[in-house]
């Protein structure tokens, strides 16, 4: 790979380019030291043209990549799987600032699109899948033990708190002034950068925890409305709910962990729907076995047992009680009507 090296008094600034390589070798040399399985996403692109600049600032690694002027940069997929994480050697957080183009990022069943101006966090210890579309960007890699533990909670999230704007400006200025830094200045630069990072991470994680309650309620409401709309469908499973609502399996289970789980919630909703039918005197008297089957209970005895546990009486007792109440109400109304007719007017 073509490269030049400019020496500062503290570290080396590397300028790398793929343009002097054959087209078929460019992507391979670009990603050969990365802990990802990188490949070109759109095969119609002619070649992988890209330039990069980077340096080590004490424990930090600052790098930038861009498309050559007028060049093409094909979409590139870069999944990071468990085997890459087990390989070790890169236990860090990466703060990436998108300057141009897009990142499509997926992790734990969630997906985000990152665009120009977005500053987001990736945790090297978590599985993720990223598709980069013609993107110019800069990144700062920070060892895990130099940042607060709650940084891991920000994996995949764009930093939108006010102080994140200061970090964005700081990274751009730091990158621009790399060749001017002296050896004596590097420790102060590292210290100020880490202090700013800690402020951003702390503020962002606090904001996320404050929003977690309302966000959870919004998501829970979406799931519950979906359950109500599809309650009696036989294929109402966690996998289907996750797919249709757009929520990860882990998050779905967490939403209902205090209520016995999502399948228990479905079961209870079906029992209450059956109870409403049994308790409605305006409806024809239903056959309990058919009612159980239509509400997802193939075993009638199992339905009886669950129903009694939930309501304190069996389906048959519910039906009997409701019809008795209806009969009593009819008799009382008839008696009231007779009394009203027989009462002298005036």
C-alpha positions in Angstrom: 0.0 0.0 0.0 1.3 3.4 -0.9 2.1 5.5 2.2 4.0 8.4 3.5 5.0 9.2 7.1 5.4 12.7 8.6 7.3 12.7 11.9 6.1 15.0 14.7 8.2 15.3 17.8 5.9 12.9 19.6 4.6 10.4 17.1 4.3 9.5 13.4 1.4 10.7 11.2 0.7 8.1 8.5 -0.8 9.0 5.2 -2.1 5.9 3.3 -3.8 5.4 -0.1 -5.0 2.5 -2.1 -4.7 4.3 -5.5 -1.2 2.8 -6.4 -2.5 -0.7 -6.0 -4.3 -2.8 -8.6 -8.1 -2.6 -8.3 -8.5 -6.2 -7.1 -6.0 -5.7 -4.3 -7.2 -2.4 -2.9 -9.9 -3.5 -0.4 -7.8 -6.5 0.8 -4.9 -4.3 1.7 -7.2 -1.7 3.2 -8.8 -4.1 5.7 -6.1 -6.7 6.2 -5.3 -5.6 9.8 -8.9 -4.9 10.8 -10.8 -7.3 13.1 -13.8 -7.4 10.8 -14.9 -9.5 7.8 -14.9 -6.6 5.3 -16.3 -7.0 1.8 -17.6 -4.7 -0.9 -21.4 -4.5 -0.6 -22.3 -3.2 -4.1 -20.3 -5.2 -6.7 -21.0 -2.7 -9.5 -18.4 -0.3 -8.1 -15.2 -0.2 -10.2 -12.7 -0.2 -7.3 -12.1 0.6 -3.7 -10.4 4.1 -3.7 -9.6 5.6 -0.3 -7.1 7.6 1.6 -6.3 7.5 5.3 -4.4 9.5 7.9 -3.7 8.4 11.4 -1.5 8.6 14.5 -1.1 7.5 18.1 -1.5 10.1 20.8 -0.3 8.3 23.8 -3.0 5.6 24.5 -5.4 7.2 21.9 -5.5 6.4 18.2 -6.9 9.2 16.0 -7.5 8.4 12.3 -9.4 9.7 9.3 -10.4 8.3 6.0 -11.7 10.0 2.9 -12.5 9.4 -0.8 -9.9 10.9 -3.2 -11.1 14.0 -5.0 -13.5 12.8 -7.7 -13.0 9.2 -6.7 -15.6 6.5 -6.0 -16.0 4.7 -2.7 -18.2 1.6 -2.9 -20.4 0.5 0.0 -18.5 -1.8 2.2 -19.9 -4.2 4.8 -17.9 -4.7 8.0 -19.5 -7.2 10.4 -17.8 -7.7 13.8 -18.6 -11.2 15.1 -18.0 -13.0 18.4 -14.8 -14.6 17.0 -13.3 -11.2 16.2 -14.0 -10.1 19.8 -12.5 -13.3 21.2 -9.3 -12.6 19.2 -8.8 -9.6 21.4 -6.2 -6.9 21.0 -8.8 -4.1 20.4 -10.6 -3.7 23.7 -11.7 -0.1 23.2 -14.5 2.3 22.4 -14.4 4.0 19.1 -15.9 7.5 18.6 -16.7 8.0 15.0 -17.6 11.3 13.4 -19.3 11.0 10.0 -18.2 13.8 7.6 -19.9 12.6 4.5 -21.9 9.6 3.3 -23.8 7.2 5.5 -23.2 4.3 8.0 -25.9 1.7 8.4 -25.3 0.2 11.8 -27.0 -2.9 13.3 -26.6 -4.4 16.7 -28.7 -6.6 19.0 -31.7 -6.4 16.7 -31.7 -2.6 16.4 -30.6 -0.5 13.4 -29.5 3.0 13.0 -28.5 5.2 10.0 -25.6 7.6 10.7 -25.3 10.6 8.4 -22.9 13.6 8.1 -22.5 15.4 11.4 -23.3 12.4 13.5 -20.9 11.4 16.3 -21.5 7.9 17.5 -20.0 5.2 19.8 -19.0 1.7 19.0 -18.0 -0.8 21.7 -15.4 -3.3 20.3 -16.6 -5.9 22.8 -20.1 -6.0 21.3 -21.2 -7.7 18.1 -22.3 -5.4 15.4 -22.8 -5.1 11.6 -21.9 -1.9 9.8 -22.4 -1.0 6.1 -20.5 2.1 5.1 -21.7 3.9 2.0 -19.1 6.2 0.4 -18.2 7.7 3.8 -15.6 10.2 4.9 -15.1 10.0 8.6 -12.7 10.3 11.5 -12.4 8.0 14.5 -10.9 8.1 17.9 -10.1 4.8 19.6 -10.0 4.9 23.4 -8.9 2.0 25.6 -11.9 0.8 27.7 -10.3 1.3 31.1 -9.8 5.1 30.4 -13.5 5.8 30.3 -16.5 5.3 32.7 -18.1 1.9 32.6 -21.4 3.3 31.4 -19.8 4.1 28.1 -20.8 0.5 27.0 -24.5 1.6 27.3 -24.0 4.1 24.4 -23.0 1.4 21.9 -24.5 2.3 18.6 -26.0 5.6 19.8 -25.4 9.0 18.3 -24.2 11.5 20.9 -26.7 14.4 20.9 -26.1 16.1 24.3 -24.9 19.7 24.1 -21.3 18.9 25.2 -21.0 16.4 22.2 -20.8 19.5 20.0 -17.6 20.5 21.8 -16.2 17.0 21.3 -16.9 17.2 17.6 -15.2 20.5 17.2 -12.3 19.2 19.3 -11.7 16.1 17.1 -11.8 18.2 13.9 -9.3 20.7 15.3 -7.1 18.0 16.8 -7.0 16.2 13.5 -6.2 19.3 11.6 -3.3 20.3 13.9 -1.7 16.9 14.3 1.5 17.8 12.5 2.0 20.8 14.7 1.9 19.0 18.1 5.1 18.8 20.1 6.2 16.0 22.4 5.6 18.2 25.5 2.1 19.0 24.4 0.8 15.5 23.8 0.1 14.6 27.5 -1.9 17.7 27.9 -3.8 17.0 24.7 -4.6 13.5 25.9 -5.7 14.6 29.3 -8.0 17.3 28.0 -9.4 14.9 25.4 -10.2 12.3 28.0 -11.8 14.9 30.3 -14.1 16.0 27.4 -14.9 12.4 26.5 -15.8 11.6 30.1 -18.1 14.7 30.2 -19.8 13.6 27.0 -20.2 10.0 28.1 -21.5 10.9 31.6 -24.0 13.4 30.2 -25.2 11.1 27.4 -25.7 8.1 29.7 -27.6 10.2 32.3 -29.9 11.5 29.5 -30.4 8.0 28.2 -31.4 6.7 31.7 -33.8 9.6 32.1 -35.4 8.8 28.8 -35.5 5.1 29.4 -38.8 5.2 31.4 -40.8 7.1 28.7 -39.2 5.1 25.9 -40.0 1.8 27.6 -43.6 2.9 28.1 -43.9 3.9 24.4 -42.4 0.5 23.3 -44.6 -1.4 25.7 -47.7 0.3 24.4 -46.7 -0.6 20.8 -46.3 -4.3 21.8 -49.5 -4.4 23.8 -51.5 -2.9 20.9 -50.0 -5.4 18.6 -51.0 -8.3 20.9 -54.6 -7.0 21.1 -54.8 -6.8 17.3 -53.5 -10.3 16.7 -54.4 -12.0 20.0 -56.3 -15.0 18.7 -53.9 -15.8 15.8 -52.2 -19.2 16.3 -48.8 -18.0 15.1 -48.5 -15.2 17.7 -45.0 -16.0 18.9 -42.1 -13.9 20.2 -40.3 -14.2 16.9 -43.2 -12.8 15.0 -43.7 -10.0 17.5 -40.0 -9.0 17.3 -40.2 -9.0 13.5 -43.4 -7.1 13.1 -42.9 -4.6 15.9 -39.2 -4.1 15.3 -37.8 -5.0 18.7 -35.0 -7.4 19.7 -35.9 -10.6 21.5 -33.9 -9.6 24.5 -35.7 -6.2 24.8 -39.1 -7.9 24.3 -38.4 -10.3 27.2 -37.1 -7.5 29.3 -40.4 -5.5 28.8 -42.4 -8.4 30.4 -39.9 -9.8 32.8 -41.9 -8.5 35.8 -45.1 -10.0 34.5 -44.1 -13.6 33.9 -42.9 -13.1 30.3 -44.5 -12.2 27.0 -46.2 -15.6 26.5 -47.8 -15.4 29.9 -49.0 -11.9 29.0 -50.6 -13.4 25.8 -52.1 -16.2 27.8 -53.7 -13.8 30.3 -55.1 -11.5 27.6 -56.7 -14.6 26.0 -58.2 -15.7 29.3 -59.7 -12.2 29.8 -61.1 -12.2 26.3 -62.7 -15.6 26.9 -64.1 -14.2 30.3 -65.7 -11.3 28.5 -67.5 -13.6 26.1 -68.7 -15.9 29.0 -69.8 -12.9 31.0 -71.8 -11.2 28.3 -75.5 -12.2 28.7 -76.4 -10.7 25.4 -74.4 -13.4 23.6 -75.6 -16.9 22.8 -74.4 -19.4 25.5 -71.0 -20.6 24.2 -69.6 -24.1 24.3 -66.7 -23.9 26.6 -64.5 -26.4 24.7 -64.9 -24.4 21.5 -64.3 -21.2 23.4 -61.0 -22.6 24.8 -59.8 -23.9 21.4 -60.6 -20.5 19.6 -58.6 -18.7 22.3 -55.5 -20.8 21.8 -56.0 -23.5 24.5 -56.1 -26.9 22.8 -56.5 -28.7 26.2 -59.9 -28.0 27.8 -58.7 -29.2 31.3 -55.7 -26.9 31.1 -58.0 -24.0 30.1 -60.2 -24.7 33.1 -57.3 -24.8 35.5 -55.7 -21.5 34.2 -59.1 -19.8 34.2 -59.9 -20.7 37.8 -56.4 -19.6 38.9 -56.9 -16.2 37.1 -60.5 -15.5 38.2 -61.2 -17.7 41.2 -63.9 -19.8 39.5 -64.3 -22.1 36.5 -65.6 -21.1 33.1 -68.8 -23.1 33.8 -69.3 -21.3 37.1 -68.8 -18.0 35.4 -71.3 -18.9 32.8 -73.8 -20.1 35.4 -73.3 -17.0 37.6 -73.7 -14.6 34.7 -76.9 -16.1 33.4 -78.3 -16.3 36.9 -77.5 -12.6 37.4 -79.1 -11.8 34.0 -82.2 -13.8 35.0 -82.4 -12.0 38.4 -82.1 -8.7 36.7 -84.8 -9.6 34.2 -87.2 -10.6 37.0 -86.4 -7.5 39.0 -87.1 -5.3 36.0 -90.4 -7.1 35.3 -91.5 -6.7 38.9 -90.5 -3.0 38.8 -92.6 -2.6 35.6 -95.6 -4.3 37.2 -95.4 -2.2 40.3 -95.1 0.9 38.1 -98.2 0.0 36.1 -100.3 -0.9 39.1 -99.4 2.2 41.0 -102.2 4.8 40.8 -101.3 8.0 39.0 -101.4 11.4 40.6 
